[in-house]
Amino acid sequence: MTSAADDQDPPAELASSPAAASAASGTSAATPAPAAPVEPAAITRSVLTKEVWLVLALSLGASGVAAIISFAGVLTSAKPISGQTAVIVGSRAPGRPWLDLAWQVFAVVTALVPVALVGHFLARGRESFRTIGFDLRDRLRDLGRGTTIAAAVGGAGLLFYIGAHATGVNLTVDPSQLPDYWWRIPILVAVSAQNAVLEEVIVLGYLNHRLDQLGWSVRRATATSALVRGSYHLYQGLGGFAGNVIMGVIFTYLYRRWGRVMPLVVAHALIDTAALIGATYLLGKVSWLPS
C-alpha cells in the first residue's frame, strides 16, 4: 500500500542526475575517462630566439649593457683610464661583518638563478645540462683539461692585463676589497665558482647550442659568444674587453671540439680563484702588479 507521497514524481534535479539514471536502469555510474594529456607545442624558431634574448636580458647581456655604461663613465672622467680602479668583489656592508657575509652569500646564490632558468628551458625541449656537457660524467678528464687550460690561459691573461695597463687602455683592476674576516677566502672561492658556472653555462654552452639550433654558422656563433663575453668585461677597460674576446674564441673552439662545457667551467673557476686570492695577498706588495 502506498501513500500519496509515494505516487509523486521525484524532483527534476534528482531524476535527471547520473546516479538516478543509473539506479533506474539498474547499472552503476561509469567513471568518466581522464582527458588525454595535451602534447606541448613544438618549439619554433621564434620561440627559441625570444628565449635567448630573455636569458641574456636577465643575466650577462644586462651585465654587458651595464659595463658599457660604466666604461662611458670612465671615458668621460677627468682621470686617465689607467688611473681609475675597477673592483670585482667589494664589501657590501663595511664594518658589519655578518651583514656583509649575508649579502655576499645572497649575491652568489641569486646570480645563479639564470643558470636554473637555462636548465628549465633545456628540459622543456627534452634536453638537459648533459646536452651541453655540464655534468660529472667525466670528472677526471674534465679536471685535467681544465687545469691545463687554466695554467695556459691564466698566465697569458695576466701578461695581457699588465701590458694593457701599461699602454693606458685598461683600468687598475682590484679583484678583492673584502675585509680580513674568516669568511673572506671562502667567499672569494664561491664567487669564482659562481662566475665560472654562470658564464660558461650561459655564454658558452647554452648560447652556442641555441645558435646552432637556429641555424647560425659556427663562425657567426663563435663571434657572438666571444663578443658577449667581452662586453660584460668592458668595465675593466679595452684590455679586459679584448682579452676576454680572445678567451671566448679559444673556449668556444675547445667546447665544440670536446662537446663539453665542464672543462671550461673548471678552467674559469681556477683562473678566477688564483686571481682573486692572489691579488688579495700580492696587490701593493709586488712591483710588477699594477695597484
C-alpha positions in Angstrom: 0.0 0.0 0.0 1.5 3.4 -1.0 0.8 6.9 0.3 0.1 9.9 -1.9 3.7 11.0 -1.4 4.9 7.7 -2.9 3.0 8.4 -6.1 4.6 11.8 -6.6 7.3 12.2 -9.3 10.9 12.7 -7.9 12.4 16.2 -8.1 13.7 17.1 -11.6 17.3 17.5 -10.5 17.3 14.1 -8.9 15.6 12.4 -11.8 18.0 13.9 -14.2 21.1 13.1 -12.2 23.5 10.3 -13.5 23.1 8.5 -10.2 19.3 8.4 -10.5 19.5 7.3 -14.1 21.9 4.5 -13.1 19.6 3.4 -10.3 16.6 3.4 -12.6 18.4 1.3 -15.1 20.0 -1.0 -12.5 23.6 -0.2 -13.5 26.4 1.6 -11.7 27.6 5.0 -12.8 30.5 4.9 -15.2 33.7 6.7 -14.1 34.5 9.4 -16.7 37.6 8.7 -18.7 40.5 11.1 -17.9 41.3 13.6 -20.6 44.2 12.7 -22.8 47.4 14.7 -22.0 48.0 17.6 -24.3 51.3 17.4 -26.1 53.4 20.6 -25.8 53.5 22.7 -28.9 56.7 22.4 -31.0 59.4 25.0 -30.0 59.6 27.2 -33.0 62.5 29.3 -34.2 60.7 32.4 -33.0 60.3 31.0 -29.5 63.9 30.0 -29.3 65.0 33.5 -30.4 62.9 35.1 -27.8 64.2 32.6 -25.2 67.8 33.5 -25.9 67.1 37.3 -25.6 65.2 36.7 -22.3 68.1 34.6 -20.8 70.7 37.2 -21.8 68.5 40.1 -20.6 68.2 38.5 -17.2 71.9 37.7 -16.9 75.1 38.5 -18.8 73.5 40.6 -21.6 72.3 43.0 -18.9 75.8 42.9 -17.4 77.2 43.8 -20.8 75.0 46.9 -21.1 75.9 47.9 -17.5 79.6 47.5 -18.4 79.2 49.7 -21.5 77.6 52.4 -19.4 80.4 52.1 -16.8 83.1 52.4 -19.4 81.4 55.5 -20.8 81.7 57.0 -17.3 85.4 56.1 -17.4 86.0 57.7 -20.7 84.3 60.9 -19.7 86.1 61.2 -16.4 89.0 63.7 -15.9 91.3 60.9 -14.7 93.2 58.7 -17.2 91.9 55.2 -17.8 94.8 53.6 -16.0 94.4 55.9 -13.1 90.9 54.6 -12.3 90.1 51.3 -10.4 87.7 48.5 -11.2 86.7 46.5 -8.1 85.5 42.9 -8.8 84.5 41.9 -5.3 83.9 44.6 -2.7 82.4 44.9 0.7 78.6 45.2 0.8 78.3 46.4 4.4 81.6 47.9 5.6 82.2 47.5 9.3 79.3 45.0 9.7 80.9 41.5 9.0 77.8 39.3 9.5 75.6 41.6 7.4 78.4 41.7 4.8 78.6 37.9 4.7 74.8 37.6 4.3 74.9 40.0 1.3 77.8 38.1 -0.2 76.1 34.8 0.0 72.8 36.3 -1.3 74.7 37.8 -4.3 76.3 34.4 -5.2 73.1 32.4 -4.9 70.9 34.9 -6.8 73.5 35.2 -9.6 73.0 31.5 -10.4 69.2 31.8 -10.9 69.6 32.4 -14.7 71.5 29.0 -14.8 68.5 27.3 -13.3 66.3 29.1 -15.9 68.5 27.7 -18.7 68.1 24.2 -17.2 64.3 24.7 -17.3 64.4 25.8 -20.9 66.5 22.8 -21.9 64.2 20.4 -20.1 61.2 21.9 -21.9 62.8 20.8 -25.1 63.5 17.3 -23.6 67.2 18.2 -23.2 69.2 18.8 -20.0 72.5 20.2 -18.8 74.0 17.0 -20.0 73.3 18.1 -23.6 75.9 20.8 -23.2 78.3 18.7 -21.1 77.6 20.3 -17.8 77.7 17.2 -15.6 80.1 14.9 -13.7 80.3 12.1 -16.2 84.0 12.6 -17.0 85.3 14.2 -13.8 89.0 13.3 -14.0 89.4 14.2 -17.7 87.5 17.5 -17.1 89.7 18.3 -14.2 92.9 17.6 -16.1 91.8 19.6 -19.1 90.5 22.4 -17.0 93.8 22.7 -15.0 95.9 22.7 -18.2 93.7 25.4 -19.8 93.8 27.5 -16.6 97.6 27.4 -16.5 97.9 28.5 -20.1 95.1 31.0 -20.4 95.6 32.4 -16.9 99.3 33.1 -17.4 98.7 34.7 -20.8 95.8 36.7 -19.4 98.0 38.1 -16.6 100.6 39.2 -19.1 98.0 40.7 -21.4 96.5 42.7 -18.5 99.9 44.1 -17.4 100.6 45.1 -21.0 97.2 46.7 -21.5 97.5 48.7 -18.2 101.0 49.9 -19.2 99.6 51.2 -22.5 96.9 53.1 -20.7 93.8 51.3 -22.1 92.9 49.4 -19.0 91.8 50.3 -15.6 93.7 49.1 -12.5 91.8 46.0 -11.5 91.5 45.4 -7.8 90.0 41.9 -7.7 89.1 41.9 -4.0 88.4 44.6 -1.4 86.8 42.3 1.1 87.7 42.9 4.8 90.0 40.5 6.5 87.4 38.3 8.2 87.4 34.5 8.4 84.9 34.2 5.5 87.0 36.2 3.0 88.7 33.3 1.3 85.6 31.0 1.2 83.6 33.9 -0.4 86.3 34.5 -3.0 86.3 30.8 -3.9 82.4 30.8 -4.0 82.4 33.9 -6.3 85.0 32.3 -8.6 82.8 29.1 -8.9 79.7 31.2 -9.4 81.3 33.3 -12.2 82.6 30.1 -13.9 79.2 28.3 -13.8 77.2 31.4 -14.9 79.5 32.5 -17.7 80.4 29.1 -19.2 76.9 27.5 -19.0 75.1 30.6 -20.5 77.6 32.3 -22.8 79.5 29.2 -23.9 77.3 26.1 -23.7 73.7 27.4 -23.9 74.3 30.2 -26.3 76.3 28.2 -28.8 73.8 25.3 -28.6 70.8 27.5 -29.2 72.5 29.4 -32.1 73.3 26.0 -33.7 69.7 25.1 -33.4 68.7 28.4 -35.0 70.9 27.6 -38.0 73.8 30.0 -37.4 77.2 29.2 -38.8 80.0 28.2 -36.4 81.9 31.3 -37.2 79.0 33.6 -36.5 78.0 31.8 -33.3 81.6 31.9 -32.1 82.0 35.6 -32.7 78.7 36.3 -31.0 79.6 34.3 -27.9 83.0 35.9 -27.7 81.7 39.4 -28.1 79.1 38.9 -25.4 81.8 37.6 -23.1 84.0 40.7 -23.9 81.1 43.1 -23.4 80.5 42.4 -19.8 84.2 42.8 -19.0 84.4 46.2 -20.6 84.1 47.9 -17.2 87.8 46.9 -16.8 88.8 48.7 -20.0 89.7 47.9 -23.5 92.2 45.3 -22.4 89.6 43.5 -20.4 87.3 43.5 -23.4 89.9 42.3 -25.9 91.4 39.7 -23.6 88.0 38.1 -22.9 87.0 38.1 -26.6 90.2 36.2 -27.3 89.4 33.9 -24.4 85.9 33.4 -25.7 87.1 32.3 -29.1 89.5 29.8 -27.5 86.9 28.4 -25.1 84.3 28.1 -27.9 86.8 26.1 -30.1 87.5 23.8 -27.2 83.8 23.4 -26.3 83.0 22.4 -29.8 85.9 20.1 -30.1 85.1 18.2 -26.8 81.3 18.7 -26.7 81.6 19.5 -23.0 81.4 22.8 -21.1 82.6 21.3 -17.8 86.4 21.5 -18.6 85.9 25.2 -19.3 84.0 25.7 -16.1 86.9 24.1 -14.2 89.4 26.3 -16.0 87.4 29.5 -15.4 87.0 28.7 -11.7 90.7 28.1 -11.2 91.7 31.2 -13.1 89.3 33.4 -11.0 90.3 31.8 -7.8 94.0 32.3 -8.4 93.3 35.9 -9.5 91.1 36.9 -6.5 93.1 35.2 -3.8 96.5 36.0 -5.4 95.6 39.7 -5.7 94.4 39.7 -2.1 97.9 38.9 -0.8 100.1 40.4 -3.6 98.4 43.7 -4.6 100.6 46.6 -3.4 103.4 44.2 -2.3 104.9 43.4 -5.6 106.1 46.0 -8.2 105.0 44.1 -11.3 101.3 44.0 -10.4 99.5 47.4 -11.1 97.9 48.8 -7.9 
